[in-house]
Amino acid sequence: HSYSDNSSRFCSRIAPLVESEMDPDARFADAENQTSETQKQQTSLDVLRQLDAGSKSTPDEKDGAAVRDGDWARAEIGMLRSSAMDTKTIFSFCFVCNHNDVWSTAYGCVMMIVAMFIQMVIPIVIIATLQPIADIDTAEGMYSSKACPNRSNGLTKTIGFFLCLYFITLTISLCTNKLRGLGFLKEFVDLGKWREMIVVVAIASNFLGMGAAGGAQYLLFIGNGGKSYVILLLQSLAMQFCLTVDQRLVSDVIGKRTAARLGKVTRDELLCNGVGIGAEGEVCPAEIMSRVTKLVDSEKVVLAMVSIVGILWSVALAVCM
């Protein structure tokens, strides 16, 4: 009798195991149930504690985050390099040209002077002399001020406003292309102090040129607000030309040679004096990360300032015309 009881108990225990071995679906269901039970054991408080302890991540998690940051930095460097090679200026030509070649050096120096004169000097002279508003009769306007006479009709104000918005859009485009490329050359490509000074002068010239061209356009629109619409359009185009003159001085042949030389000196392994950017899926060097972060943050600040000041400038011009 005891033998039969033991046999029945043994059969009752072994039967589910045999069935599970014979039925793959049953094994999968058991594993799924175990997983759900494990997930149920985690409470909301556990999740909150994990969030609070986010800074105390495991070494593997920290390595994963560092690799993701490195991939982001490498992607940013790729875009920065593309900006430098696509927006070729007379300054980038001088940055990589053969300084042992007398003709190339002389041409680059002369064209840099021409670019800076048109970018900065002409707009600054317009602002300093106040020539566009010299003939305004203060009695004509509402505010009795030459700088804000408010004498134009609604259509003229509308045309001026939209031309100013286009000017601001062009300025932002220059910041996200030409100035990004120049910033990349300054931060990551070390070709000596003299060549670095060329890039510094280029950045300063473009920033001063943008501000001076904006001020000059304001005075030109105020002074000619009561005249032909064609004059407003031509004056706006003239100020836009001042922003891009350093690019227009580069011919197609010179541009291709400049791009080829830039491509050779901006390879990944040469950046930051040979520090390099590391391979994809690896941690990026700390110096590269620091410079990329600084450049991206600076660009955000500049774009925010240009956007805010530009909108206020456009509104003020439309009101004062």
CORKAPE-V248082 format. One record per pair of residues at least 12 apart in sequence whose ideal C-beta (glycine too) atoms are under 7 Angstrom apart, sorted by the first residue. I is the first residue (numbers start at 1). J is the second residue. If there is no record, write none. Layout:
# CORKAPE-V248082
i->(I	I)
j->(J	J)
This chain:
# CORKAPE-V248082
i->(66	67	67	67	69	69	70	70	70	70	71	73	73	73	73	73	74	74	74	76	76	77	77	80	80	80	81	81	83	83	83	83	84	84	84	84	84	85	85	85	87	87	87	87	88	88	88	88	88	89	89	89	89	89	90	90	90	90	90	90	90	91	91	91	91	91	92	92	92	93	93	93	93	94	94	94	95	95	95	95	95	96	96	96	96	111	114	115	115	115	116	118	118	119	119	119	119	119	120	120	120	120	122	123	123	123	123	123	123	124	126	126	127	127	127	127	130	132	132	132	132	132	133	133	133	133	133	136	136	147	148	149	150	150	151	151	152	152	152	156	156	157	157	159	159	160	160	160	160	160	160	161	161	163	163	164	164	164	165	167	167	167	167	168	168	170	170	171	171	171	171	172	172	172	174	174	175	175	175	178	179	179	180	182	182	182	183	185	186	186	187	187	188	188	188	189	189	189	190	191	209	209	210	213	213	213	214	216	217	217	217	218	218	220	221	221	221	222	222	225	271	272	272	275	275)
j->(283	281	282	283	284	289	278	282	283	284	280	277	284	288	289	292	277	280	284	292	296	277	292	180	181	184	184	266	177	180	181	184	181	184	185	262	266	259	262	263	177	178	181	247	247	250	255	258	259	178	202	246	247	250	108	111	112	115	246	249	250	112	198	199	202	246	185	258	262	108	250	254	258	108	112	198	185	191	195	198	199	258	261	262	265	249	249	245	246	249	205	242	245	205	209	242	245	246	205	208	209	212	242	209	212	213	215	216	242	212	216	219	212	215	216	219	219	219	220	222	223	224	146	147	219	222	223	149	223	222	320	222	319	320	225	226	225	226	321	225	321	318	321	229	232	221	225	232	317	318	321	314	318	232	236	313	314	317	314	217	236	239	240	310	314	240	243	210	243	306	310	303	306	307	206	243	302	303	306	206	203	206	299	199	202	203	295	199	199	200	291	295	271	272	291	265	266	271	273	265	242	243	243	239	242	243	313	239	235	236	239	313	317	235	235	317	321	320	321	321	288	287	288	287	288)
